[in-house]
Amino acid sequence: MGRMTAVLVAYAGRHGGTRQIAEVIAAELGAAGLTVDVRDAADVAGVEHYGAVVVGSALYYHRWRPEAVRLLERNARALAERPVWLFHSGPCGPGAATHQVSLPAKVALLAARIDAERTVTFGGRLDPATVHGLIPKLLASGRRAGDFRDWDRIKAWARDVGRRVRTRVAL
Ligand SMILES: Cc1cc2nc3c(=O)[nH]c(=O)nc-3n(C[C@H](O)[C@H](O)[C@H](O)COP(=O)(O)O)c2cc1C
């Protein structure tokens, strides 16, 4: 397996829900025969070693986490030379499974610069026990409380990415 088949899956979140999505994506890509690194976006020094990159962020107040935005900003040129897939995770409650959220404006500009693939939205997880502060507790209450991550959908998306990586990246 050549160097260019290595894929980076970088994530940013606050309560571990997005990290677990990144890990499941990485496992699917690994099962497809790709070499995969899964990293906290804050720990990514560069993307030059990777043939393709997946970047995912949790949504907080309609924004991406700053670590994920910084990764896109700092590596925009190198990312533009590679296939890049973006995902975000957030919607909770009724309709979470199908709700597609558009990219925050700043991230949309970066995505255009990078020529990223179309972004996918995955449902999120809201646990009233782990969020801190009055507004977060309110947000995490009632019908929005729970785990709305659809693992089958996430895995199917990852398998599709894997297929595309294999056809687009020079082996
Ligand atoms: C304070 C707060 C604000 C949030 N804002 C949004 C939002 O604007 N859009 C959205 O879709 N989800 C929003 N969510 C839901 C989170 O994105 C969801 O809980 C996600 O799974 C968190 O990922 P993490 O565990 O990786 O931090 C918010 C959650 C909290 C606690």
The ligand as an SDF file (V2000), in Angstrom:
LIG
                    3D

 31 33  0  0  0  0  0  0  0  0999 V2000
  -24.5350   24.6030   23.5160 C   0  0  0  0  0  0  0  0  0  0  0  0
  -24.8510   23.7560   22.3280 C   0  0  0  0  0  0  0  0  0  0  0  0
  -25.0630   24.3520   21.0940 C   0  0  0  0  0  0  0  0  0  0  0  0
  -25.3610   23.5560   19.9630 C   0  0  0  0  0  0  0  0  0  0  0  0
  -25.5970   24.1660   18.7530 N   0  0  0  0  0  0  0  0  0  0  0  0
  -25.9370   23.3850   17.6810 C   0  0  0  0  0  0  0  0  0  0  0  0
  -26.2130   23.9840   16.4120 C   0  0  0  0  0  0  0  0  0  0  0  0
  -26.1350   25.1940   16.2200 O   0  0  0  0  0  0  0  0  0  0  0  0
  -26.5860   23.1740   15.3860 N   0  0  0  0  0  0  0  0  0  0  0  0
  -26.6880   21.8240   15.5410 C   0  0  0  0  0  0  0  0  0  0  0  0
  -27.0440   21.1280   14.5880 O   0  0  0  0  0  0  0  0  0  0  0  0
  -26.3920   21.2270   16.7270 N   0  0  0  0  0  0  0  0  0  0  0  0
  -26.0220   21.9730   17.7790 C   0  0  0  0  0  0  0  0  0  0  0  0
  -25.7370   21.3860   18.9880 N   0  0  0  0  0  0  0  0  0  0  0  0
  -25.7280   19.9150   19.0860 C   0  0  0  0  0  0  0  0  0  0  0  0
  -24.2970   19.3620   19.0170 C   0  0  0  0  0  0  0  0  0  0  0  0
  -23.7310   19.6460   17.7760 O   0  0  0  0  0  0  0  0  0  0  0  0
  -24.3440   17.8500   19.2500 C   0  0  0  0  0  0  0  0  0  0  0  0
  -24.5880   17.6530   20.6320 O   0  0  0  0  0  0  0  0  0  0  0  0
  -23.0520   17.1530   18.8440 C   0  0  0  0  0  0  0  0  0  0  0  0
  -23.2590   15.7510   18.8120 O   0  0  0  0  0  0  0  0  0  0  0  0
  -21.9050   17.4950   19.7750 C   0  0  0  0  0  0  0  0  0  0  0  0
  -20.7320   16.8350   19.3490 O   0  0  0  0  0  0  0  0  0  0  0  0
  -19.5220   16.5770   20.3530 P   0  0  0  0  0  0  0  0  0  0  0  0
  -19.9800   15.5240   21.3300 O   0  0  0  0  0  0  0  0  0  0  0  0
  -18.4300   16.0680   19.4620 O   0  0  0  0  0  0  0  0  0  0  0  0
  -19.1750   17.8570   21.0120 O   0  0  0  0  0  0  0  0  0  0  0  0
  -25.4300   22.1530   20.0980 C   0  0  0  0  0  0  0  0  0  0  0  0
  -25.1980   21.5660   21.3540 C   0  0  0  0  0  0  0  0  0  0  0  0
  -24.9100   22.3500   22.4610 C   0  0  0  0  0  0  0  0  0  0  0  0
  -24.6890   21.6810   23.7870 C   0  0  0  0  0  0  0  0  0  0  0  0
  1  2  1  0
  2  3  1  0
  2 30  2  0
  3  4  2  0
  4  5  1  0
  4 28  1  0
  5  6  2  0
  6  7  1  0
  6 13  1  0
  7  8  2  0
  7  9  1  0
  9 10  1  0
 10 11  2  0
 10 12  1  0
 12 13  2  0
 13 14  1  0
 14 15  1  0
 14 28  1  0
 15 16  1  0
 16 17  1  0
 16 18  1  0
 18 19  1  0
 18 20  1  0
 20 21  1  0
 20 22  1  0
 22 23  1  0
 23 24  1  0
 24 25  2  0
 24 26  1  0
 24 27  1  0
 28 29  2  0
 29 30  1  0
 30 31  1  0
M  END
$$$$
